[in-house]
Amino acid sequence: PVDWMVCDMVEQPSRIAALVARWLGEGHARHSVFNLKLPMKKRWQETALCLELFEAQCGKPMRIRAKQLYHDREEITVFARLDK
């Protein structure tokens, strides 16, 4: 296992959420910072859906923080840490 997994791929946000959830859920990483590239429309709905999917698929208690950075309105940066 690694302490940190960083992911900044251009891919569907739901696929990124599932990938990172698998890494954390299976114990391959303890922390992660990843970006979700949002669609042009319904950004908030996509963000909420992906974060719900992420938490459900991980299946472990964790702390999740998400922030849309000012300079890039087309993606959201997520920090996730497994709770001890």
Secondary structure, DSSP 8 states (H G I E B T S, - for coil): -EEEEEE---S-HHHHHHHHHHHHHTTSEEEEEEEEE--SS-HHHHHHHHHHHHHHHH-S-EEEEEE--TT-TTEEEEEEEE--
